[in-house]
Amino acid sequence: MVFWIFGYGSLVWNPGFEYDEKIVGFIKDYKRVFDLACIDHRGTPENPARTCTLEQSEGAICWGAAFCVRGGPQIERAAMEYLERRECEYDRRTYVDFYTEGDTTHPAISGVMVFTSTPNKETNKYYLGPAPLEDMARQIATACGPCGNNRDYIFLLEKAMFDIGHEDDVVIELADEVRKVLGIVMVIPTEKKLARPSRIPLKSRIQPLHLGLLPEAVAMDS
């Protein structure tokens, strides 16, 4: 038995489980939104973090990475148990077609699992719903939990999408708004002429932010 899982958030840069293959690609008719609360990794019940989930949107595409787990029932079960703990805020498992850049018409893999969430505040306690950009940025700038702070999540996601060659304008816009809240000034290297300074890697675009130490925690993310 073999299973594939599509990562579109922290799984892109930090899968955290053993896998046999990773393929960059996209799924159709879904878009990335920051409407989900995280209360045990990068936030708390009192000050939840905002992390991304998927929203159905006809004609949209969402880039990320598909991970393949082979090796028998024990390895697959260990990976699934880890993912279920890590992705506990997501109340749905959805199965989708996965496409690659080489062929955008025919799916490279069918039946790829992806964790999604019910967009209903009454039935899903983790669903925050949409909010104005400025409000989301303030929440992300201040939320912090056992695994780190919320702002690093958005910055790392921005960098991860750059690294796979498929930046997300929604992620970039939100990350830039978080920087405004934090008062971070972007620094563009003078030795390089860049046509799109807002799309350069995170390491070269901002000054390091010195934060207080957090308690040690298991390296699990959402």
trRosetta pair geometry for C-beta under 8 A, 3 or more apart (Angstrom, degrees):
i j d omega theta_ij theta_ji phi_ij phi_ji
1 72 8.0 78 45 -139 84 23
1 73 6.9 58 40 -80 123 70
1 76 6.3 -39 96 -31 108 171
2 68 6.4 -6 -177 -167 109 98
2 69 7.1 163 -158 79 61 53
2 70 5.1 -17 -110 -94 94 84
2 76 8.0 -148 -123 -94 26 131
3 68 7.7 167 90 -148 35 55
3 69 5.6 -9 63 55 80 100
3 76 6.1 103 18 -147 112 117
3 79 8.0 -179 68 90 115 131
3 80 7.6 37 67 -70 155 109
3 113 6.4 5 178 3 110 124
4 66 5.2 8 -178 180 114 109
4 67 6.8 157 -154 77 62 42
4 68 5.2 -26 -98 -96 82 68
4 69 7.7 177 -86 16 33 72
4 98 7.0 -102 135 0 143 152
4 109 5.5 19 27 155 174 149
4 111 7.3 107 45 99 108 73
4 112 4.4 -59 104 -119 115 83
4 113 6.7 156 88 20 57 75
5 11 7.4 -98 122 -172 112 158
5 66 7.0 164 81 -152 33 63
5 67 5.3 -16 59 57 84 95
5 69 7.5 25 1 -7 103 111
5 83 6.7 -124 -123 -119 168 158
5 112 6.8 144 -115 -177 15 83
5 113 4.9 -35 -106 74 72 94
5 114 6.9 134 -164 -86 66 47
5 115 7.9 19 -162 -18 111 87
6 27 6.1 34 -161 -37 165 128
6 64 5.8 91 176 86 87 131
6 65 7.4 161 -153 86 56 35
6 66 5.1 -30 -96 -96 69 77
6 67 8.0 175 -86 15 22 72
6 96 6.7 -33 -1 56 151 120
6 98 6.1 -171 -84 -95 120 120
6 112 5.0 76 -38 142 104 123
6 113 7.1 -170 12 85 79 41
6 114 4.2 -27 57 -85 109 105
7 10 7.7 -86 -170 80 115 39
7 11 2.7 -126 -134 99 129 120
7 12 5.0 -177 122 -58 112 57
7 15 6.5 -108 -57 -99 159 85
7 64 5.2 -162 92 168 53 121
7 65 5.1 -13 58 64 101 83
7 66 7.5 174 16 -89 73 27
7 67 6.4 41 -12 -11 114 111
8 11 7.3 27 19 50 33 107
8 12 6.7 34 -137 -48 14 112
8 32 5.9 -157 156 -92 123 111
8 52 6.7 -107 116 111 97 128
8 54 6.7 72 61 -68 157 105
8 62 5.5 2 -128 154 140 121
8 63 7.7 131 -126 91 90 37
8 64 3.8 -86 -92 -76 64 146
8 114 7.3 35 -6 -151 114 121
9 12 6.8 -173 86 -2 17 97
9 32 7.8 151 -74 -140 78 118
9 51 6.2 50 -152 176 148 102
9 52 4.7 -180 -94 58 109 105
9 157 6.4 -44 -155 -106 56 125
9 222 7.1 -4 115 146 144 49
10 13 6.5 -70 -162 51 52 85
10 14 5.3 -31 166 52 90 105
10 51 7.8 -44 -19 -150 107 123
10 153 6.7 -59 -74 -142 111 91
10 156 7.2 37 -117 103 81 126
10 157 7.1 -74 -76 -77 56 94
10 221 4.2 -113 146 121 161 127
10 222 6.4 98 23 96 134 14
11 14 7.0 -92 -116 73 22 55
11 15 5.2 48 -161 -106 74 63
11 16 7.7 -87 -116 17 68 96
11 64 7.6 42 81 -178 103 121
11 65 7.2 -147 119 64 92 100
11 67 7.3 -112 169 -11 116 132
12 64 5.5 -114 -85 -153 110 80
12 65 5.2 128 -125 12 71 112
12 157 7.2 89 47 -131 129 70
12 160 4.5 113 109 156 120 139
12 161 7.3 19 140 -66 164 62
12 164 6.9 -89 -172 -22 118 140
13 156 5.8 -131 58 164 156 104
13 157 7.5 -142 2 -94 123 43
13 159 7.5 48 -83 89 152 94
13 160 4.0 -111 -49 -96 114 127
13 163 7.6 89 -96 45 104 143
14 156 7.9 4 -14 156 116 141
14 219 7.7 -121 -175 162 130 103
14 221 5.6 58 91 30 136 140
15 19 6.1 -44 140 -7 159 131
15 22 7.7 -130 -43 -96 147 124
15 67 5.7 113 -127 -84 144 158
16 82 6.6 -162 121 159 104 130
16 86 6.7 132 81 -85 152 158
16 219 6.9 -170 -116 117 109 93
16 220 6.6 86 -149 -117 157 59
16 221 7.1 -179 -45 28 141 89
17 67 7.9 109 72 141 102 152
17 69 7.3 -23 125 -93 120 128
17 78 7.4 164 -151 120 109 85
17 79 4.4 106 168 -129 142 83
17 82 4.9 157 -87 80 118 148
17 83 6.7 -47 -27 -51 152 88
18 69 7.2 95 98 -127 71 96
18 71 7.7 -19 119 20 124 159
18 75 6.4 -76 83 -162 127 106
18 78 7.6 27 32 96 109 121
18 79 6.5 -107 56 -79 72 107
19 22 6.4 83 108 -61 135 87
19 67 4.2 -63 -137 -176 158 108
19 68 6.1 114 -175 65 98 45
19 69 5.4 -76 -119 -80 71 72
19 79 7.3 98 -77 -123 75 142
20 68 5.2 -62 64 98 93 95
20 69 6.5 132 4 -121 94 26
20 70 4.7 -9 -7 26 155 99
20 71 6.9 170 -56 -33 124 103
21 67 7.2 156 83 -156 54 45
21 68 4.0 10 53 39 100 120
22 65 5.5 3 -172 178 97 122
22 66 7.2 159 -153 80 48 48
22 67 5.5 -12 -101 -102 76 72
22 68 7.6 -143 -65 15 36 78
23 65 6.7 156 77 -158 38 70
23 66 4.9 -14 59 57 94 97
23 68 7.7 48 -4 -21 102 105
23 98 7.6 102 90 144 122 132
23 100 6.5 -67 166 -90 117 118
23 108 7.0 -134 143 117 154 150
23 109 7.7 133 58 -10 148 130
24 63 7.4 14 -179 -174 88 99
24 64 7.7 -155 -144 114 61 26
24 65 5.4 -39 -97 -100 56 81
24 100 7.3 91 90 -131 60 88
24 101 7.7 3 106 -14 97 108
24 164 4.8 174 -126 -165 134 116
24 165 7.4 70 159 43 158 100
24 166 7.3 159 176 4 117 126
25 63 7.3 -150 128 -140 22 69
25 64 7.5 -23 71 66 53 57
25 65 7.4 101 27 -118 65 35
25 66 6.0 -13 42 -4 113 110
25 98 5.4 86 100 171 137 92
25 99 5.5 -178 180 89 114 42
25 100 4.2 -70 -103 -90 115 60
25 101 7.0 -140 -114 -23 69 65
25 108 6.3 -117 -111 29 163 138
26 61 4.6 33 160 174 139 109
26 62 5.9 159 -156 78 87 39
26 63 4.5 -47 -89 -92 100 57
26 64 7.0 111 -106 20 52 66
26 98 7.5 155 78 -157 26 63
26 99 5.5 -28 66 66 76 94
26 100 7.9 141 19 -98 70 25
26 166 7.4 -142 -67 179 113 164
27 30 5.5 10 102 35 110 120
27 61 7.0 165 81 -154 37 67
27 62 5.5 -13 56 57 85 94
27 64 7.6 -11 2 30 95 109
27 96 4.7 26 -143 139 132 145
27 97 6.9 137 -135 78 81 55
27 98 5.9 -47 -81 -103 83 60
27 99 7.1 143 -97 17 32 86
27 112 7.5 -137 -86 74 118 128
27 114 7.0 -58 -32 -41 165 158
28 60 7.4 143 -168 84 50 50
28 61 5.5 -32 -107 -102 56 79
28 96 7.9 178 41 -175 65 116
28 97 7.0 -6 24 73 103 103
28 99 6.8 50 -35 0 99 131
29 56 6.1 0 150 -156 91 76
29 57 6.5 179 -172 72 50 45
29 58 5.5 -5 -130 -112 95 40
29 59 6.9 61 -98 3 65 25
29 60 6.1 90 -133 52 20 76
29 61 8.0 19 -14 -84 32 48
30 54 4.4 -3 -175 -172 123 120
30 55 6.8 142 -157 69 69 36
30 56 6.0 -46 -100 -103 69 44
30 57 6.5 100 -134 31 19 81
30 60 6.2 -119 74 93 18 112
30 61 7.7 34 57 -145 63 23
30 62 4.8 -50 95 -3 93 130
30 96 7.5 -50 -11 -114 137 156
30 116 8.0 -104 -135 -103 138 130
31 54 7.0 140 67 -153 31 68
31 55 5.5 -28 63 62 84 89
31 57 4.5 -1 -3 28 112 140
31 60 4.2 -61 -57 169 98 157
31 62 5.9 173 -116 -71 28 104
31 170 7.4 103 171 -16 107 154
32 52 4.9 -5 -170 -168 97 134
32 53 7.9 151 -150 77 56 25
32 54 6.5 -44 -96 -100 47 63
32 55 7.9 100 -158 18 3 84
32 62 5.5 128 -39 -132 86 115
32 168 6.0 -6 46 -162 139 156
32 170 6.1 178 82 72 96 138
32 171 7.0 1 102 -52 141 99
33 52 6.5 143 75 -148 30 77
33 53 6.2 -30 68 65 82 72
33 54 7.2 111 22 -136 85 16
33 55 4.6 34 -2 -12 133 121
33 130 7.0 -64 -173 -88 127 89
33 170 7.5 -72 -98 169 48 155
34 50 4.7 58 164 153 104 113
34 51 6.8 -145 -143 128 77 10
34 52 5.3 -50 -90 -89 64 67
34 53 7.9 128 -115 17 21 69
34 136 5.8 98 95 -162 129 136
34 140 7.6 -24 175 -67 148 127
34 154 7.9 7 -106 -98 144 110
34 170 7.9 -177 -15 151 99 114
34 174 6.4 112 -9 -129 151 166
35 50 7.6 9 -76 -155 10 99
35 53 5.8 -74 59 40 87 111
35 55 7.2 69 14 -59 140 117
35 117 7.8 -160 92 77 98 131
35 119 6.9 15 120 -122 149 94
35 127 6.4 6 141 -158 99 73
35 128 5.5 -159 -176 63 56 83
35 129 5.6 2 -156 -129 108 7
35 130 5.8 -42 -97 -65 112 52
36 50 7.1 117 65 -158 48 56
36 51 5.2 -49 81 71 101 79
36 52 6.9 35 29 131 111 8
36 53 4.2 100 -31 -29 129 118
36 89 5.8 116 170 136 117 129
36 90 7.4 -6 -145 -80 154 73
36 117 5.5 130 -99 12 123 163
36 126 5.6 20 -162 142 83 103
36 127 6.4 -42 -108 -107 64 49
36 128 6.5 175 -108 11 9 95
37 43 6.8 -105 -174 81 76 152
37 48 3.9 -15 -155 171 105 149
37 49 7.0 121 -162 65 53 51
37 50 7.1 -41 -100 -98 46 50
37 51 7.7 53 163 23 7 86
37 89 6.7 -154 81 -148 62 136
37 125 7.9 -70 52 130 132 64
37 126 4.7 -142 54 -160 91 66
37 127 7.4 -85 4 -24 93 6
37 128 5.1 119 -49 -47 90 107
38 41 5.2 -53 173 47 122 98
38 42 5.2 37 103 50 136 84
38 43 4.8 120 89 25 75 111
38 48 6.2 141 58 -171 42 86
38 49 4.1 -27 60 64 102 106
38 50 7.5 -155 14 -63 92 4
38 51 4.6 60 -32 -10 124 123
38 89 5.9 -94 -99 -37 64 159
38 126 7.8 47 -73 -156 38 113
38 143 8.0 109 68 151 93 142
38 145 7.0 -112 124 -4 99 157
38 150 7.6 157 59 -103 119 99
38 222 5.0 171 -120 71 128 135
39 43 5.4 -57 -103 97 36 97
39 44 5.9 32 -162 178 71 18
39 45 4.7 51 -162 -73 130 55
39 48 5.0 -46 -81 -109 81 94
39 49 7.6 -166 -70 21 35 77
39 89 7.7 136 16 -90 81 119
39 126 7.6 -128 -5 -115 106 91
39 145 7.4 156 176 -105 25 140
40 43 7.7 -6 0 69 25 66
40 44 7.8 77 -82 -112 36 44
40 88 7.5 -2 46 60 137 130
40 145 6.5 122 156 -175 13 141
40 146 6.9 -16 174 23 56 117
41 49 7.2 -75 77 33 81 143
41 86 7.9 57 -80 -155 140 69
41 145 5.4 85 101 95 26 141
41 146 6.7 -77 -135 58 28 85
41 147 4.3 -20 -170 25 72 134
41 148 7.8 -10 156 40 75 77
41 220 6.4 -109 -115 107 110 83
41 221 5.7 114 -176 -140 139 39
41 222 4.6 162 23 4 157 103
42 49 4.0 38 100 -53 92 168
42 51 7.0 116 50 -64 126 111
42 143 6.4 69 137 124 81 107
42 144 7.0 -65 -175 -139 60 29
42 145 4.7 163 -165 31 6 114
42 147 5.7 -63 -64 72 67 98
42 148 5.6 -25 -109 78 90 73
42 149 6.3 67 -160 166 93 14
42 150 4.8 123 147 -82 116 62
42 152 7.7 -143 -132 57 128 93
42 153 5.3 7 -126 -41 174 134
42 221 7.3 35 -38 -144 109 79
42 222 7.1 -134 8 44 101 93
43 47 6.0 -135 -162 108 89 65
43 48 4.2 71 144 -158 146 37
43 49 3.1 -152 -39 -14 116 78
43 50 7.9 88 -54 -18 147 39
43 143 4.3 -23 -103 -178 96 122
43 144 7.1 88 -103 51 43 14
43 145 4.7 -29 18 -46 16 122
43 150 6.1 38 -65 -66 94 115
44 47 5.2 39 53 48 94 75
44 48 6.9 -118 68 -78 36 45
44 143 7.7 -167 17 -157 70 85
44 144 7.6 3 -15 81 100 55
44 145 5.6 169 -50 -102 67 88
45 48 6.9 8 -132 -65 22 89
47 142 6.8 -92 -175 120 131 99
47 143 5.3 -174 142 -115 95 75
47 144 7.4 13 101 34 127 62
48 128 7.2 -170 98 -74 138 127
48 139 7.8 -3 85 -176 69 118
48 143 6.4 -23 118 -128 26 137
49 139 7.6 139 -144 147 35 94
49 140 7.0 63 -157 -117 75 61
49 143 4.1 162 -91 130 66 145
49 144 7.8 106 -73 -54 106 15
49 145 6.3 -83 -26 -13 122 122
49 150 3.9 -179 -134 -94 104 115
49 153 6.8 83 178 14 137 153
50 128 6.6 -78 -111 40 91 158
50 136 5.7 -80 61 -155 175 89
50 139 5.5 76 -19 108 118 124
50 140 5.4 -70 45 -73 108 91
50 143 7.1 148 2 13 68 155
50 150 6.5 71 36 -164 65 135
51 89 7.4 107 56 72 128 153
51 150 7.8 -124 -64 -138 74 93
51 153 6.4 -75 -105 163 88 151
51 222 5.4 -16 -138 111 177 96
52 157 7.2 123 -6 -137 134 162
53 90 6.8 161 -118 -105 108 98
53 116 6.2 100 -175 -151 97 58
53 117 4.6 -50 -145 23 151 115
54 62 6.4 -76 -120 -36 109 172
54 94 7.8 -102 68 40 138 148
54 114 7.0 28 -3 140 151 131
54 116 4.9 -63 51 -116 106 103
54 117 7.9 141 42 24 65 74
55 119 6.7 60 -115 -70 91 141
57 60 3.9 38 92 -1 109 136
63 161 6.8 104 90 -139 117 96
63 164 7.0 177 151 104 119 128
63 166 3.8 -95 150 123 172 145
63 168 7.0 -157 45 -67 102 98
64 164 8.0 73 -149 77 21 169
65 164 6.7 -136 -61 -107 104 152
66 98 5.0 46 -65 -161 147 160
66 109 6.3 164 161 46 165 145
66 112 5.6 -64 -129 -139 123 143
69 75 6.6 -166 177 129 101 99
69 76 5.3 131 125 -109 119 72
69 79 4.7 -122 -125 39 158 170
70 75 7.5 19 107 91 33 136
70 76 7.7 -13 -138 -67 15 101
71 74 7.8 -77 122 66 95 77
71 75 3.8 1 94 43 121 157
71 76 7.0 169 64 -39 81 78
72 75 5.5 86 63 17 75 100
72 76 6.9 -150 99 -3 34 98
73 76 5.8 -66 -142 45 28 109
73 77 5.8 29 163 -22 69 110
74 77 5.9 -54 -143 36 25 110
74 78 6.4 27 156 -20 61 106
75 78 5.8 -53 -149 34 30 111
75 79 6.5 29 153 -17 64 105
76 79 5.8 -55 -150 36 32 111
76 80 6.3 28 154 -16 66 108
77 80 5.7 -57 -145 40 31 109
77 81 6.1 32 157 -20 67 107
78 81 5.9 -54 -144 36 28 110
78 82 6.4 30 155 -19 62 107
79 82 5.8 -58 -152 36 30 112
79 83 6.3 26 154 -17 65 109
80 83 5.6 -55 -145 38 33 110
80 84 6.2 34 156 -22 66 105
81 84 5.8 -52 -145 34 30 112
81 85 6.7 28 155 -16 62 104
82 85 6.0 -60 -155 36 30 108
82 86 6.1 20 155 -13 67 114
83 86 5.7 -60 -140 44 31 108
83 87 5.5 -1 171 9 71 116
83 115 7.4 -165 168 -47 107 131
84 87 6.6 -62 -122 54 21 88
84 88 6.9 61 158 -82 54 71
85 88 6.1 -16 -167 -50 29 108
85 220 7.1 -59 117 -152 105 150
86 220 5.2 -141 -107 -169 94 105
86 221 6.8 22 -160 64 113 41
86 222 6.1 177 168 -87 75 73
87 90 4.7 -29 166 28 98 118
87 115 4.4 -80 176 -129 147 173
87 222 6.3 138 -104 -132 48 90
88 222 7.8 -75 34 -101 70 131
89 117 7.0 -24 133 -92 79 132
89 126 4.2 158 -162 -152 94 162
89 222 6.1 66 19 -170 121 150
90 115 3.8 83 108 167 161 107
90 116 6.1 118 -162 66 113 11
90 117 5.0 -106 -131 -66 64 86
90 126 7.9 -90 -65 83 32 151
91 117 5.7 75 26 -133 82 67
91 118 5.5 -39 70 1 124 101
91 124 5.6 -139 11 -117 144 105
91 126 7.4 165 -27 35 104 119
92 115 7.1 134 80 -163 60 50
92 116 4.5 -35 78 74 116 83
92 117 6.2 -178 18 -91 100 20
92 118 6.2 124 -35 -46 117 75
93 113 5.6 -21 -171 -157 102 106
93 114 7.5 143 -159 69 55 36
93 115 6.4 -34 -102 -100 61 57
93 116 7.7 139 -111 26 13 79
94 113 7.4 134 74 -156 41 53
94 114 5.2 -31 68 66 91 88
94 115 7.8 139 21 -118 82 9
94 116 4.7 18 -4 9 125 127
95 111 5.1 -14 -175 -145 119 52
95 112 6.7 145 -156 64 63 34
95 113 5.8 -31 -97 -92 73 56
95 114 7.6 156 -95 18 25 76
96 112 5.5 -44 67 65 74 90
96 114 5.7 -3 11 6 121 125
97 107 3.7 -99 -171 -95 108 145
97 109 7.4 163 -158 88 53 50
97 110 5.2 -21 -107 -111 78 71
97 112 7.2 95 -138 18 11 102
98 107 6.0 89 55 -163 43 100
98 108 5.7 -61 102 59 85 92
98 109 4.5 -1 54 60 114 94
98 110 7.6 -158 21 -78 75 26
98 112 4.4 48 -32 -7 122 152
99 103 6.9 -126 -159 95 89 67
99 104 5.6 67 169 -132 138 49
99 106 7.8 139 -118 87 94 33
99 107 5.6 -87 -75 -117 72 57
99 108 6.0 126 -132 -1 29 92
100 103 6.2 42 65 41 84 73
100 104 8.0 -116 81 -75 38 55
100 108 4.7 51 -8 -41 104 145
101 104 7.2 -3 -145 -62 31 93
103 106 5.2 -30 151 52 126 86
103 108 6.8 132 63 -66 109 86
107 110 5.2 94 103 -68 145 78
109 112 5.3 78 111 -55 113 110
117 124 5.9 117 177 -168 97 153
117 126 6.5 -99 -144 87 141 112
117 127 6.0 169 145 -82 124 95
118 123 5.7 -53 117 95 146 111
118 124 4.3 173 71 -46 98 134
118 127 6.6 -87 89 -50 66 140
119 124 7.4 -35 -81 38 7 144
119 127 5.9 151 -137 -148 37 142
119 129 7.4 97 -167 -100 85 69
120 123 4.6 23 99 37 123 99
120 124 5.4 106 67 13 70 100
120 127 6.2 93 58 52 30 162
121 124 6.8 -71 -108 64 20 75
121 127 5.3 -128 -85 87 54 104
121 128 7.8 55 -99 -125 102 13
121 129 6.2 -34 -57 -37 113 116
124 127 4.1 65 97 -12 115 114
128 131 7.1 -41 139 -26 111 116
131 135 4.4 -97 153 87 119 125
131 136 5.1 148 78 -55 108 87
131 139 7.7 63 78 -1 157 139
132 135 4.6 87 62 7 86 105
132 136 7.1 -159 91 -6 43 86
133 136 5.9 -59 -149 37 30 109
133 137 6.2 30 155 -21 66 108
133 173 6.9 -66 -138 141 135 108
133 174 6.7 -137 -149 -101 90 71
133 177 5.4 -153 158 -88 103 170
134 137 5.7 -54 -147 35 30 113
134 138 6.5 31 155 -19 64 104
134 177 6.5 -129 -97 -172 48 128
135 138 5.9 -53 -149 34 32 109
135 139 6.5 31 153 -17 64 107
136 139 5.7 -58 -151 38 32 112
136 140 6.2 27 155 -16 68 109
136 174 6.3 -53 111 -137 126 112
136 177 7.6 62 79 96 90 140
137 140 5.8 -57 -144 40 30 108
137 141 6.1 33 156 -25 65 109
137 174 6.4 -166 -82 -162 86 68
137 177 3.8 -108 -84 125 146 105
137 178 4.7 -151 -151 -74 87 57
137 180 7.0 10 164 57 152 97
137 181 5.0 169 140 -26 105 133
138 141 5.7 -54 -144 34 29 114
138 142 6.5 4 164 -2 62 114
138 181 5.5 -177 -91 -127 57 146
139 142 6.6 -78 -150 44 24 95
139 143 5.9 23 165 -29 68 115
139 150 7.3 -56 131 111 69 164
140 143 6.3 -49 -127 26 26 109
140 150 4.5 -137 -153 128 59 119
140 151 5.7 113 146 -83 85 62
140 153 7.5 -118 -154 61 104 105
140 154 5.6 36 -179 -21 143 139
140 174 7.3 75 10 166 163 107
140 178 5.2 -65 94 -102 120 124
141 150 7.4 -56 -15 80 11 107
141 151 5.4 49 -118 -76 43 119
141 178 5.1 174 -70 -152 90 83
141 181 4.2 -112 -53 105 162 135
141 182 5.4 -163 -142 -57 117 90
142 150 7.6 4 65 40 36 124
143 149 6.8 139 95 -163 57 70
143 150 3.8 47 74 -16 104 137
143 151 8.0 151 55 -28 74 70
144 148 7.3 -95 -148 145 75 31
144 149 4.3 -32 -105 -106 86 80
144 150 6.7 -107 -70 -7 43 81
144 214 7.1 -148 178 -105 117 125
145 148 7.1 3 63 56 71 36
145 149 7.7 144 20 -100 59 34
145 150 7.8 73 1 -52 95 81
146 214 7.6 146 -154 162 30 120
146 215 6.6 -47 -135 75 72 105
146 217 4.0 138 159 -110 89 146
146 218 7.9 23 135 35 120 70
147 217 5.1 -123 -83 105 51 143
147 218 7.5 -45 -93 76 96 59
147 219 7.2 106 -138 -137 101 34
147 220 6.1 -103 -94 72 138 60
147 221 5.7 174 156 -93 151 66
148 152 5.3 -64 154 54 126 140
148 153 7.3 144 100 -48 115 85
148 214 6.4 -175 -102 32 44 166
148 217 7.8 -134 -29 51 65 134
148 221 7.8 -12 32 -106 119 101
149 152 5.3 100 69 3 80 100
149 153 7.6 -135 107 -8 50 88
149 211 6.9 -121 -9 -156 144 164
149 214 7.6 -161 -39 -64 83 141
150 153 5.4 -49 -161 25 44 119
150 154 7.0 34 151 -13 71 99
151 154 6.1 -54 -154 36 39 104
151 155 6.3 33 152 -14 70 110
151 178 5.5 163 -130 172 95 135
151 182 6.8 76 -135 -58 155 141
152 155 5.6 -60 -144 44 35 109
152 156 5.8 33 159 -19 71 110
153 156 6.1 -58 -142 39 23 106
153 157 6.3 22 157 -18 61 108
153 221 7.5 165 -109 -165 101 117
154 157 5.7 -53 -145 37 31 112
154 158 6.4 37 153 -23 63 104
154 171 6.9 179 -163 -160 81 81
154 174 6.0 -112 -154 115 135 107
154 175 4.9 -179 144 -92 107 82
154 178 5.7 124 79 -5 149 159
155 158 5.6 -50 -150 32 32 115
155 159 6.5 28 153 -14 64 106
155 175 5.9 121 -90 -141 56 116
155 178 7.7 -119 -54 87 88 140
155 202 5.5 104 178 -136 93 144
155 206 7.9 -75 -136 32 129 149
156 159 5.7 -54 -147 40 34 110
156 160 6.1 38 153 -24 66 106
156 202 7.6 -62 -90 -5 35 169
157 160 5.5 -51 -142 35 32 113
157 161 6.4 30 159 -17 64 104
157 171 5.6 -124 118 -147 109 133
157 175 7.9 -158 70 -69 91 122
158 161 6.2 -60 -154 35 26 106
158 162 6.6 27 149 -18 62 107
158 167 7.6 25 -161 -140 67 93
158 168 8.0 -117 -113 50 58 89
158 171 5.1 178 -90 145 73 111
158 172 6.1 112 -133 -89 110 57
158 175 4.5 12 -59 -56 146 163
158 202 6.1 112 92 -70 107 113
159 162 5.5 -55 -151 36 35 114
159 163 6.2 37 152 -24 68 106
159 201 6.0 57 -133 -158 91 75
159 202 4.0 -61 -75 -3 115 122
159 203 7.5 75 -123 -22 134 76
160 163 5.5 -53 -147 33 32 114
160 164 6.7 17 159 -7 65 104
161 164 6.2 -59 -145 42 32 99
161 166 5.9 -87 -170 87 83 63
161 167 4.9 105 126 -116 111 43
161 168 5.2 -84 -153 -1 165 90
161 171 6.0 120 12 64 153 157
162 165 7.6 38 176 -73 33 25
162 167 5.5 28 -83 -82 64 99
162 199 6.7 157 -112 178 110 74
162 200 7.8 52 -146 159 150 17
162 201 5.6 174 119 -99 149 64
162 202 7.4 174 27 -22 145 80
163 201 7.5 65 -67 -115 78 106
167 171 7.2 -135 -175 64 72 115
167 172 6.1 38 171 -48 116 123
167 199 5.6 -94 -43 -140 171 105
168 171 4.0 71 79 8 106 111
168 172 6.7 176 87 -11 54 84
169 172 5.5 -54 -144 39 35 113
169 173 6.1 36 158 -21 68 106
170 173 6.0 -54 -146 36 27 110
170 174 6.4 20 157 -12 62 110
171 174 6.0 -61 -147 41 27 106
171 175 6.0 27 157 -19 66 111
172 175 5.8 -56 -142 38 27 110
172 176 6.3 27 158 -18 63 108
172 198 6.2 84 179 151 126 106
172 199 6.9 -31 -116 -94 145 70
173 176 5.9 -57 -149 37 27 110
173 177 6.5 26 153 -18 62 107
174 177 5.6 -54 -149 36 34 111
174 178 6.5 37 151 -21 66 102
175 178 5.6 -51 -150 33 33 113
175 179 6.6 37 150 -20 63 102
176 179 5.5 -49 -152 32 35 115
176 180 6.7 41 148 -22 63 99
176 198 6.7 -17 -77 -148 137 111
177 180 5.5 -46 -153 29 38 116
177 181 6.7 40 148 -19 64 100
178 181 5.6 -51 -153 33 37 113
178 182 6.3 24 152 -9 68 110
179 182 5.7 -62 -143 47 32 104
179 183 8.0 -118 167 47 57 12
179 184 4.2 -84 -156 60 88 110
179 186 7.0 42 162 -53 157 89
179 206 6.6 -128 -122 -107 129 134
180 183 7.5 34 -178 -72 29 34
180 184 7.9 -73 -51 43 22 74
182 209 6.8 -25 166 -114 140 146
184 206 5.2 12 164 -153 127 119
184 207 6.6 -161 -155 47 88 85
184 209 6.4 -60 -93 -71 121 115
185 206 7.6 144 81 -138 37 70
185 207 6.6 30 62 2 79 116
186 197 7.2 115 138 152 138 111
186 205 5.0 -25 -150 172 98 83
186 206 5.7 -54 -109 -85 58 68
187 204 7.5 -114 90 167 86 54
187 205 6.7 158 55 -171 58 28
187 206 6.7 125 18 -120 85 16
187 207 5.9 83 -14 -52 127 79
188 192 7.8 -121 171 72 81 92
188 194 6.5 -129 -157 32 115 127
188 197 5.0 -41 -98 -138 132 123
188 200 7.2 127 -121 14 80 156
188 204 7.8 54 -132 143 39 94
188 205 7.0 12 -85 -123 60 68
189 192 4.8 47 87 24 112 102
189 204 5.7 -42 -27 -172 113 117
194 197 5.1 112 94 -82 124 64
194 200 5.7 -34 -142 -68 161 120
196 199 4.2 14 119 23 118 116
196 200 7.5 170 98 -41 72 72
197 200 6.1 -30 -156 -10 45 115
197 205 7.4 138 174 -124 76 109
200 204 5.4 -77 144 82 121 110
200 205 4.8 148 80 -66 102 112
201 204 5.3 68 69 21 88 98
201 205 6.8 179 86 -12 40 101
202 205 6.0 -75 -137 39 28 104
202 206 6.6 -28 -172 22 68 106
206 209 7.5 -16 141 -32 121 95
211 214 7.9 5 125 -34 117 94
214 217 7.3 -36 128 -6 113 113
217 220 7.8 -97 143 33 101 81
